[in-house]
């Protein structure tokens, strides 16, 4: 169980870091949306940082809430592979603005990221969960924010 937990935790950290990298690339390529992408990139880095702190706990698998991480390691791995592919593609040739938003929305609705949102929306069952949720209050529902931004800017959804 402990090894499985650590593999899930490492893959979850990588997911957040990969999203931060992708959103940073989007930031660098888009003057008109740079503030939006920067905010999301910083929040993803913050999520990764909190998960990295979890790893430093003597027994992270018992310290943090059981529903914090997605249960399906394969889904996390697929999401990470998808993001890495998008990063590689974007580095070769930036994709159009609307496609960036559609890709980000798809990723935020993926199992790994949507699970994180479900955790934030779930009832708080422990002191650790309460602390984690307080630290992430401002970072709620990236998918909703992306949709709203797309609508406000005529990017469809």
Secondary structure as UniProt FT lines:
FT   HELIX           2..29
FT   TURN            31..33
FT   HELIX           34..55
FT   TURN            58..59
FT   HELIX           60..63
FT   TURN            66..67
FT   HELIX           73..92
FT   HELIX           97..108
FT   HELIX           111..121
FT   HELIX           127..135
FT   HELIX           137..139
FT   HELIX           142..152
FT   TURN            153..154
//
